[in-house]
Amino acid sequence: MEYSQRRRSWHQLKQADRDRMEALLDAGETQRAIAKILKVHESTVSREKKRERRDGRYDAAAAQHKAGMERGHSKYQGMKVEGNHELKTYIIAGLTAKRSPDEMAGRMKREEQPFYASKNAIYKWLYSAYGARYCPLLCTKRYRKKKQKRKTKRTMIPNRKSIDCRPLGATNKTRYGHYEGDTIVAPKRARNTISIAIAAERKTKLLVGKKIPSLAPREMTEAVNGFEKEVVMASTTMDNGIENKGHEQWNVPAFFADPHSPWQKPLVEGSIGLVRRWYFKKGTDWATVSEDALQEALTMLNNKYRKSLDYQSAFEVAKAHDMIKAKETKKLPESSCN
């Protein structure tokens, strides 16, 4: 019991302990007395006395320096794998069989192997001088950890109104003029910022869209205000893209879906799918599509007969309810949010 208690209270000697020990040795104290004062085992004092001596006496400063050097060189990168031959052989065989470090770590645990190394330990060994020769067996073939890009500061949309603040008509689709909006961006390989701003009316399924040079807030503001001059817009529901940052300059109230929640504006998401399915496949470079071609595609979709509209077209229903080219926008009901 005494031994286990001593083991639990064991600690590394610090500079202050070594200074006290030097003073006590110079004062002629015995090993047992020094061990009792420092609260360590007598053998610790005995080993420490032999660590560094100058002119026949214990030197605390020199002993501290030597202890620090030994401690600093006691471990090396990848030592867990390099120091276990069976583990190292298992990992090399796994790498040769195109196993990832994560696979091998999980499999070792599942098979209850007598050795184990986590995926991080395996990568640490691979990225060291000892395991570098096996890095080409990784799927990434990297010799060092990929440097993570510093995340850019996220810009929030000022005075953003949640989707929960929408008026009743926009929520249950009982009134006309409530739109869902989004953008269709160009693929990365296109090397340009030309995109499509598109909006879909929730009740009539009417689509309006326009090419925009970029996702700059001013371009989106111009597009939405252009839509408002063509059709009756009582509100619009958007995502949290930075292009919507200038929503306060829009001529129509804007509400925003929750982050990463495209299902909260399903109509415009489905409408984008129709645009891609019928006319412009995913990956289309919008620089190669003219504004006339885009408007022709939207017109064709607006004239398709829809089951949800009792086999009427979106254009027919919108026209019947005076939704096309209205001079005055219907007044928006009071919202529950300020």
N, C-alpha and C positions, 0 to 999 in steps of 0.2 A: 504494500500500500504506500509506504514511504517513497519507494522508487517511482511509482506511477505519478504520485503527486509532484515529485521533483521534475519528472519529465514534462508535466503540464506547465510548470512554472519556468521552464528553460527559456533562455533568451540569449541573443547575441550580445557580446560585450561591446560597449560603446566607448567613445573617447573618454568620457567622464569616468567610467568604470576603470579603464586602464590607468588614468591619472591617479585615481585613489589607490589602485593596486601598487603603482610605483612608489607613492608616498608611504604606504604601509610597509612595503618591503624595505625601503630605506630606514624606516623606524624600527626594523627588526622583528616585525610581527610574523607569527608562524603561518603556514599554509592554511591550517584549519581555521585560524582566527580570521584570516583574509576572506576565506570562502564564506564564513558566517556573516561577515559584514557586507560582502557583495551579493549574498544570497544566491550562491552558485555552488556546484559540487567541488570538492577538493581537487579532483582530477582536472577540472577546468583551469584552476589556478596553476596546477603543475604544468599543464601543456602551455599555458600562456607565458609562464616564466621562461620557457625554452624558445618562444617565438622569435624574439629579437633582443639581443644583449649587446651592449657596447661597453667596452672597458670592464667587462665582468659584472655589469649591473643591468637590470631591466630598464628599457627605454620605452615609455608609453607611446610617444609620437611615432617612433619607428615601427613599433608593433601594430599601431593602428593603420599605418600606410601599408604594411605587408598584408594585413588581414583584408584590407579593401581590395588590393590587387588579386589576392587569391579568390575572393568572393566574386570579383568581376570576371575572372577567367574560369570560374567553375562550371559555367554553362556556355553552350554555343548553339547557333542556329541549326535546327534539325537534329539535335542530339537524341531525341526520343526514338526516332527511326534509325538513325545511324548507329546507335548503341545497342540495338536489338536485331540480331542477325535474322531470326525467324520472321519478325515483323517486316524487315526490309525486303526479304525474299518474297513474302506474300504481296507486298505493294508493287514490286517490280513485275511480278507475274500478272497482277491485275492490270497494270498499265499496258503491258504487252498485249493483253486481251481486250484492250480499249475500254477498260473500266475507269470511271471517274473517281476521284478521291471520295466524293460523297457516297458513291456506290460501295466502295471498299469499306469505308467506316461503318456504314449500316450493316453490311454483310458480316463483318467481324463480330459485331454485337449479336446478330441473329444466330450465327453459327457457334457462338460462345467460345471463340478462339481464346487460347491462353495469353494472347497479346492483344493490344488495342491501341489505335491512334485515331484521333478525330480527324475530320477532313481538313481542319485548319492546321493541325500538326503535320499532316501529309504535305499540304501546300508549302508549309514553312520549310520542310526538308527539301522539296523540289526546287524552291527558290534559293536554296543555299548552294554553296560550292560542292556539297556532297551529292546532291540529287539533280543538279542542273543538266547532266547528260541525258536524263530521262524526260525532260520537259517536252521534247518533240513528240512524245507519246500522248500528250494531252490533246484534247480536241482544239484548244485555243493555240497550242504550241508556243505559249508565252513563257519567258524566262523570269518574269517578275510580275507582281500583282498590278493589275490595270489601275492606273491613277483615276480616281473618281473626279468627275467634273464638279466644280463648285456650282451649287444651285444658284440660279439667278433669283434676285429678290422678287417675290410675287407681288404684283400690283393688283390691288383690290379695286372693285368697281365702286365709285363713290355713291353714297345715298342709294344703295341697292335695295329694292323692294322685293321681298320674298314672294314666291308663287302662292303662298298661303294668303297673301293680301289681295289677290285678284277679286274683282266683284263677282257676284253670284252668277251672272250670265256667262262669264268666261269660265267658270268652274264646272257648271253642269250642261254647258252647250245649249242653253235655252234661248240665247239671243245671238244675233248676227253681229259681225264686225270684230270678233276677237280672233287674233292671229297667233300662230306659232312661227318663230323665225329661227334661221340658222345660216351657216355659210358652208359652201362646198369648196374646199381648198384644192389647189393644184398639188400633184405629187412632188416629192422632194427632188426627183431627178429632173423636173421641169426647169429648175433654177430660176423661177420667177414667182412673183407674189400675186398674180392675177387669180381672183377667186369669184365665186358667185354668191350674192346675197339673195336669199329666197325666203318667202313667207307663205303660209297656208292658212286659210280661214277655217276655223274649227267646225262650222256648221255646213257651209256650202262646199268645202274642199277646194275652193278657188286658190289657184297658185299665181303668185307674182314673183318675178325675179329680175335680177340685173347683174351684169358683170361689173366688178369693182377692181381697180388697179392694185389694191393691197388691202390688208386687214387693219389699216390705220383707222382709228375712231372717226375721223372726219369723213372718210369714204363711206363708212357704214351709216353715219348720220345722213349723208346726202342720199343714200339709197333708200333708207326708211322713209324719209320725208318725200322722196319721189313716189314711193308706193302710196303714201297717204293722199297724194294728189290724184291718183288713178282710181282708188277704191275707198270705200268707207272702212276706217280702222278705228275701233273703239279702244283696243288694247293690243299688246303683243307680249308674248312670253318667249324669252330668250335663254340661252345658256350663259355661262360665266366667262366667255371669251373676251379678251381684252379689246376686241373690236367694238364691243358694246359699252365701252367706258364713257362715251359721250351721250348716253341715253337721255340726259337732262336737256339736250338740245333737240331731241326728237319732237315732232308734232303730235305724238301719240304716247300715252302712258306705257311704260315698260315694266314688266315683272320678270323675275329671274328664278329659274329652276334651281334645285339643290345641286351642289357640285357632284359631278360624275353620275348624273341621274337622267340619261336621255329618254327614259320611259315616261318622264313627266311631260314631254312634248312629242307624243308618238306620231301625230299626223305629219309634221314636217319631216321627221326622220323617215317615215314610210314614203313620203312624197319624193325625198331625195333618192330613195331606192327605185322609185318608178322612173325618175329622170335617168338614172344610170342604166336601168334594165332596158328601157325602150330606145334611148338615144345616145347617151354618152357613157361609155363603160368606165368603170373605176380605173383611175390612173390617167384619165384624159387631161392633156395639157390645155388649159383654158385659153392660152394664148392662140391656139389653133382654131378656136371656135369663135365665130363672129357673133355680135349681139343679135343680128337678125336670125341666125340659126338657133340661138337660145330661145328667143321669143317665139319662133315657130314651134319649137318643141313644147314649150309651156302652153301655147294655144292648143296644140293637139291634145295634150293631157287634160286641159280644161274642157275640151269638147268630147271626152270619152264618157260613155254612159256607165254610171256606177250603180251597183246594186244597193249600196247604202243610201243613195239618193232616189230610190225607186226607179232606177234606170233612166234618170235624167242626167244631163251633164252638169258639171260645176258652173259652167258659164250660164246655162239656162236658169238654174236655181238662183244664182247671184243676181242675174238681170231681173228676175221676177220680184226680188226683194230690194230692188234699187241699190244694189251694192257696187255697181260699176260707175265710175266717174261721178260720184256724189259730190256736190259742191259744199255741203256742210256735213261735218262729222256728228254723229249722234252723241248726245251728252252721256258721259260715263257715270254710272251709278256710284254712290258714295262707297268708298272702300273702308274696310275695318282698320287699315293702317294709315298712319300719317306719312 
